[in-house]
Amino acid sequence: MKDGNELYDLLIKGGTVIDPMRGIHDKRDVGIKDGKIAAVEKSIVGSQAREVLPANGKLLMPGLIDSHCHPAGDLVRRIGLPPDTIGLDSGVTLVCDCGSVGSANFDAMRRFIIEPSRTDTFCFLNLATTGAIKVPEIWDEHDISPELTKQVAEENPDLIKGIKIRVIQALTEGIGIKAVEIAKKLATDLKLPLMMHIGEGSRERVTHDIMDDFTRAAVKFMEKGDILSHFMTPFPGGLIMANGTVYPELWEAQNNGVILDPCPGLNNFSFTIAKQALQQGLLPNVISSDLAMPPAQSLLVIMSEFLHLGMTIEQVVEMTTINAAKVLGEEAQRGSLKPGVPANISIVEIVKGDYIFSDGNGQTIHGELLLEPRLVLKAGVEMPCKSCYHLPPAIPPLSHQLVAHHSGLVA
């Protein structure tokens, strides 16, 4: 019988810890006390804990972080999912909305989405004053207010982690490169990273595409710590061609410390482009989901895709834990299982079977492994989660996909 003098409130015993920040991939026991990691040891006696949670055959990861998604619920048109759907319900402890709202509607996001959510939720503020309420969101200077954006970011440093701009054709035809200059200056003044979306999904790519030229010019503004989203896009404005040609600006961005994120989302991603990139050493620094609308799956499903594209389990965990934490400036308290940090843990199982993964553009890959969530802990509190894997839907005709992009359903 326990005497109340136990060292730990909870002991997770027998699992395999993968903690890239600490260089651990080994069977370890994890002791939790007062909602924080107290010990990660090869063996901890069960009698030292009030409760013992067996984890044999399971992977214990630092709480997974989805650093680019759209947990805006129904607040912004039809491109948002509830934070808990993307987050805790699917084994993810932290989500970051990237551009759903701007300075004029951030307060609504905070009040109606972030504060009621069980999942910790951050934001990258859209340069467009009203975010993605209307798309295209930026045509001219009337659609932006650097002063108000700066004010809102400074008033909410606990939640706003960067500035987001979408480099799409409407921007090219309207205000042009000046918008990128404004976004970069704003991010620099705030000492926050700039996140840049690339990929124009409203039409097919052509040789010497105008969007390719515009993206190449825009990316030159990016510096170390900025985030290039959708760098594996097949659409106009992408920096990697289907034949493997890579524009030099992408190599320069990688060499300069720009964070590369594939964030597949609905279909701003291509297995062909991904394979070309990985073969040439253009690896992601982070992996996010860009989940925004059905048929959404989960960050773990996307991590599984990258396993089948040739990456290791250590790599995909690193990109969704410590690397993602650094992008959000949260590495002191998240991204590892070091003693003293909040006990945010994703407990995952590798399940063998026959799985189909889709890039949303007509390509599928088959795989034998799927990362499935089994339990998630937030500050030491156990919370249930569930599988989000399902067979990919039939690929709609290209014309339907283009309508979806014109409607602003892909961000």
Long-range contacts (C-beta under 8 A, 24 or more apart in sequence): 2-47, 2-50, 6-47, 6-48, 6-49, 6-50, 7-31, 7-33, 7-38, 7-39, 7-48, 7-49, 8-32, 8-33, 8-38, 8-39, 8-44, 8-48, 8-49, 8-50, 9-33, 9-34, 9-49, 9-50, 9-51, 9-380, 10-49, 10-50, 10-51, 10-52, 10-53, 10-343, 10-380, 10-382, 11-44, 11-46, 11-48, 11-49, 11-51, 11-52, 11-53, 12-53, 12-55, 12-60, 12-345, 12-347, 13-44, 13-46, 13-52, 13-53, 13-54, 13-55, 14-54, 14-55, 14-56, 15-55, 15-56, 15-57, 15-58, 15-59, 15-60, 15-347, 16-58, 16-59, 16-60, 17-59, 17-60, 17-61, 17-337, 18-59, 18-60, 18-61, 18-313, 18-314, 18-317, 19-61, 19-62, 19-321, 19-336, 19-337, 19-338, 20-314, 20-317, 20-318, 20-321, 20-322, 21-62, 21-318, 21-321, 21-322, 21-331, 21-335, 21-336, 21-338, 22-336, 22-337, 22-338, 24-337, 25-313, 25-314, 28-60, 30-60, 30-337, 30-343, 30-345, 32-343, 32-377, 32-380, 34-380, 35-342, 35-343, 35-379, 35-380, 35-381, 36-339, 36-340, 36-341, 36-342, 36-343, 36-379, 36-380, 37-337, 37-338, 37-339, 37-340, 37-341, 37-342, 37-343, 38-339, 39-339, 40-337, 40-338, 40-339, 53-375, 53-382, 55-347, 57-349, 58-347, 58-348, 58-349, 58-374, 59-313, 59-347, 59-348, 59-349, 59-350, 59-371, 60-337, 60-345, 60-346, 60-347, 61-317, 61-321, 61-345, 61-346, 61-347, 61-348, 62-317, 62-321, 62-322, 62-334, 62-335, 62-336, 62-337, 62-344, 62-345, 62-346, 63-92, 63-93, 63-94, 63-321, 63-334, 63-344, 63-345, 63-346, 63-376, 63-377, 63-378, 64-91, 64-92, 64-93, 64-94, 64-299, 64-300, 64-320, 64-321, 64-346, 65-92, 65-93, 65-94, 65-95, 65-96, 65-320, 65-321, 65-324, 65-325, 65-328, 65-330, 65-334, 65-335, 66-92, 66-94, 66-95, 66-96, 66-288, 66-289, 66-291, 66-299, 66-320, 66-324, 67-96, 67-98, 67-227, 67-261, 67-286, 67-288, 67-324, 67-327, 67-328, 68-96, 68-98, 68-124, 68-195, 68-227, 68-229, 68-261, 68-263, 68-286, 68-288, 68-289, 68-290, 69-95, 69-96, 69-97, 69-98, 69-288, 69-289, 69-290, 69-291, 69-292, 69-299, 70-97, 70-98, 70-99, 70-100, 70-290, 70-291, 70-292, 70-293, 70-411, 71-95, 71-97, 71-113, 71-117, 71-119, 71-121, 72-97, 72-100, 72-101, 72-109, 72-113, 73-112, 73-113, 75-100, 75-101, 75-105, 75-108, 75-109, 75-112, 75-113, 76-100, 76-101, 76-105, 76-131, 76-132, 76-133, 77-132, 77-133, 77-135, 77-408, 78-293, 78-409, 79-132, 79-292, 79-293, 79-408, 79-409, 79-410, 79-411, 80-113, 80-292, 80-293, 81-291, 81-292, 81-293, 81-296, 82-117, 83-113, 83-114, 83-117, 83-118, 83-119, 83-121, 84-117, 84-118, 84-119, 85-296, 86-119, 86-289, 86-291, 86-296, 86-298, 86-299, 87-117, 87-118, 87-119, 87-120, 87-121, 88-118, 88-119, 88-376, 88-378, 88-383, 88-385, 89-385, 89-386, 90-298, 90-299, 90-300, 90-373, 90-385, 90-386, 90-388, 91-298, 91-299, 91-300, 91-346, 91-347, 91-348, 91-373, 91-374, 91-376, 91-385, 92-119, 92-298, 92-299, 92-300, 92-346, 92-376, 93-119, 93-120, 93-334, 93-344, 93-345, 93-346, 93-376, 93-378, 94-119, 94-120, 94-121, 94-122, 94-328, 94-330, 94-334, 94-344, 95-119, 95-120, 95-121, 95-122, 96-121, 96-122, 96-123, 96-124, 96-161, 96-288, 96-328, 97-121, 97-122, 97-123, 97-124, 98-123, 98-124, 98-164, 98-195, 98-229, 98-290, 98-411, 99-124, 99-125, 99-126, 99-131, 99-132, 99-164, 99-165, 99-166, 99-195, 99-197, 99-411, 100-126, 100-131, 100-132, 100-411, 101-125, 101-126, 101-130, 101-131, 101-132, 102-126, 102-127, 102-128, 102-129, 102-130, 102-131, 102-137, 102-149, 103-129, 103-145, 103-148, 103-149, 103-151, 103-152, 103-153, 104-129, 104-130, 104-131, 104-145, 104-148, 105-130, 105-131, 105-133, 106-152, 106-156, 106-160, 110-156, 110-159, 114-159, 118-378, 118-383, 120-378, 121-159, 122-159, 122-160, 122-161, 122-328, 123-159, 123-160, 123-161, 124-160, 124-161, 124-162, 124-163, 124-164, 124-195, 125-149, 125-152, 125-153, 125-160, 125-162, 125-163, 125-164, 126-164, 126-165, 127-163, 127-164, 127-165, 127-179, 127-182, 127-183, 127-186, 132-408, 132-411, 134-408, 135-407, 135-408, 135-411, 136-166, 136-168, 136-169, 136-170, 136-171, 136-174, 136-408, 137-166, 138-165, 138-166, 138-170, 138-171, 138-174, 138-175, 138-179, 139-170, 139-173, 139-174, 139-175, 140-174, 140-175, 141-175, 141-178, 143-175, 144-179, 144-182, 146-182, 146-185, 146-186, 149-186, 150-186, 150-189, 150-190, 153-190, 153-192, 154-190, 160-192, 161-192, 161-193, 161-327, 161-328, 161-329, 162-187, 162-192, 162-193, 162-194, 162-195, 162-227, 163-187, 163-190, 163-192, 163-193, 163-194, 163-195, 164-194, 164-195, 164-196, 164-197, 165-194, 165-195, 165-196, 165-197, 166-196, 166-197, 166-411, 167-196, 167-197, 167-198, 167-214, 167-215, 167-218, 167-237, 168-197, 168-199, 168-200, 168-202, 168-211, 168-237, 169-200, 169-202, 169-203, 169-210, 169-211, 169-236, 169-237, 171-214, 172-210, 172-211, 172-214, 177-214, 177-217, 177-218, 180-217, 180-218, 180-221, 181-221, 184-221, 184-222, 187-226, 193-225, 193-226, 193-227, 193-259, 193-327, 194-221, 194-222, 194-226, 194-227, 195-226, 195-227, 195-229, 196-222, 196-226, 196-227, 196-228, 196-229, 197-229, 197-230, 197-411, 198-228, 198-229, 198-230, 198-231, 198-233, 198-237, 198-238, 198-239, 199-230, 199-233, 199-234, 199-235, 199-236, 199-237, 199-238, 199-268, 200-235, 200-236, 200-237, 201-235, 201-267, 201-268, 201-401, 201-402, 201-404, 201-405, 201-410, 202-402, 202-405, 202-406, 203-236, 203-402, 204-236, 204-398, 205-234, 205-235, 205-236, 205-238, 206-236, 209-236, 209-237, 210-236, 211-235, 211-236, 211-237, 212-236, 212-237, 212-238, 212-239, 212-247, 215-239, 215-249, 216-247, 216-249, 219-249, 219-250, 219-252, 219-253, 219-258, 220-249, 220-252, 222-253, 222-256, 222-258, 223-256, 223-257, 223-258, 224-256, 224-257, 224-258, 225-257, 225-258, 225-259, 225-327, 226-258, 226-259, 227-258, 227-259, 227-261, 227-286, 227-327, 228-253, 228-258, 228-259, 228-260, 228-261, 229-261, 229-263, 229-290, 230-261, 230-262, 230-263, 230-265, 230-268, 230-269, 230-290, 231-260, 231-261, 231-262, 231-277, 231-282, 231-284, 232-262, 232-264, 232-269, 232-270, 232-273, 232-274, 232-277, 233-268, 233-269, 233-270, 233-273, 234-269, 234-270, 234-272, 234-273, 234-361, 235-268, 238-273, 240-273, 240-276, 240-277, 240-282, 241-276, 242-270, 242-272, 242-273, 242-276, 243-276, 244-276, 244-279, 244-280, 246-276, 246-277, 246-280, 246-282, 250-282, 254-282, 259-285, 259-286, 259-323, 259-327, 260-284, 260-285, 260-286, 261-285, 261-286, 261-287, 261-288, 262-287, 262-288, 263-287, 263-288, 263-289, 263-290, 264-289, 264-290, 264-302, 264-305, 264-359, 264-360, 265-289, 265-290, 265-291, 265-292, 265-360, 265-410, 265-411, 266-290, 266-292, 266-293, 266-360, 266-404, 266-409, 266-410, 267-359, 267-360, 267-361, 267-401, 267-410, 268-360, 268-410, 269-359, 269-360, 269-361, 270-359, 270-361, 270-363, 271-309, 271-359, 271-363, 271-364, 271-365, 272-363, 274-309, 274-359, 275-309, 278-309, 278-310, 278-311, 283-311, 283-315, 284-319, 285-319, 285-323, 285-327, 286-319, 286-320, 286-323, 286-324, 286-327, 287-316, 287-319, 287-320, 288-320, 288-324, 290-411, 292-409, 292-410, 292-411, 293-409, 295-390, 295-392, 295-393, 296-388, 297-388, 297-389, 297-390, 298-373, 298-388, 298-389, 300-348, 300-371, 300-372, 300-373, 300-388, 301-357, 301-370, 301-371, 301-388, 301-389, 303-371, 304-355, 304-357, 304-367, 304-369, 304-370, 304-371, 304-389, 305-357, 305-365, 305-367, 307-367, 307-369, 307-371, 308-357, 308-365, 308-366, 308-367, 308-369, 309-365, 313-350, 342-378, 342-379, 342-380, 343-377, 343-379, 343-380, 344-377, 344-378, 344-379, 345-376, 345-377, 346-373, 346-376, 347-373, 347-374, 347-375, 347-376, 347-377, 348-372, 348-373, 348-374, 349-374, 355-389, 356-391, 356-392, 357-392, 358-392, 358-393, 358-395, 360-392, 360-395, 361-395, 361-401, 362-395, 364-392
